[in-house]
Amino acid sequence: MNPTLILYASRDGQAKLIAQRVQQHLTQQAVHSELADLKSPPNMAKNWQAIIVVASIRYGRHHAEVQQFFERNTLLVPLAIISVSLNARKGDGTPNSYLKKLLAQHHLQPFTAMSVAGRLDYPRYGWFDRLMMRLIMKMTGGPSDGKCCVEYTNWQHVTEFASTVSRYIQQEQNPNTKPLSQFGA
Ligand SMILES: Cc1cc2nc3c(=O)[nH]c(=O)nc-3n(C[C@H](O)[C@H](O)[C@H](O)COP(=O)(O)O)c2cc1C
């Protein structure tokens, strides 16, 4: 089986952590994968079994390298996406407006896509970002104490996402085992 490529776009590490968790799960399911930063993606001409993109949000947008990646590459292999934001802390995993926008902008049709909550880590931020995040949190009912640090990531959802990916990949290998209809985007 060809390896699956897991690409992450992260600034403070949470999207990378989520990508690593997905990789761990795939390894447990005997699905071989490679992990890479979207800032320096590997050879896209290689035969990948599937591509998983895990990307976080800053100021309402996925990072520039995410946009560039989808602009520069026409993906011919199955795609799965996780979008990481604090807005997603109020959701159930279904794609939020950030993720829907990304899918529409680049005409993407992943076999599965999820919005998952990230981490709020005021002590890490510079003064401007801290100020802005405190304002956003105040407006959206989150904690605004500039010393606080909260991980909102629903790891159960991450594991379920990884299971969907591994089942999809195994199904591709053995098309007679399970119907494709169980994989929703
Ligand atoms: C400067 C800054 C801007 C952010 N802007 C948004 C935003 O517009 N919407 C949102 O839902 N989350 C926003 N977040 C929250 C991040 O998406 C969240 O902290 C995520 O875990 C960051 O992922 P990373 O650690 O991989 O960079 C912002 C965080 C920072 C530090």
The ligand as a Gaussian input file, in Angstrom:
#p B3LYP/6-31G(d) Opt

LIG

0 1
 C       -3.523000      35.471000      16.706000
 C       -4.615000      34.435000      16.705000
 C       -5.727000      34.615000      15.917000
 C       -6.746000      33.650000      15.931000
 N       -7.858000      33.842000      15.163000
 C       -8.876000      32.971000      15.248000
 C      -10.077000      33.197000      14.519000
 O      -10.210000      34.143000      13.752000
 N      -11.088000      32.301000      14.691000
 C      -10.982000      31.212000      15.515000
 O      -11.934000      30.460000      15.630000
 N       -9.844000      30.951000      16.181000
 C       -8.801000      31.814000      16.079000
 N       -7.644000      31.572000      16.761000
 C       -7.529000      30.360000      17.551000
 C       -6.626000      29.316000      16.889000
 O       -7.215000      28.822000      15.709000
 C       -6.388000      28.195000      17.896000
 O       -5.672000      28.730000      18.993000
 C       -5.630000      27.021000      17.312000
 O       -5.492000      26.043000      18.317000
 C       -4.258000      27.442000      16.798000
 O       -3.657000      26.348000      16.194000
 P       -2.070000      26.164000      16.108000
 O       -1.610000      25.956000      17.543000
 O       -1.885000      24.970000      15.283000
 O       -1.504000      27.401000      15.512000
 C       -6.620000      32.502000      16.751000
 C       -5.452000      32.337000      17.532000
 C       -4.468000      33.283000      17.505000
 C       -3.249000      33.091000      18.358000

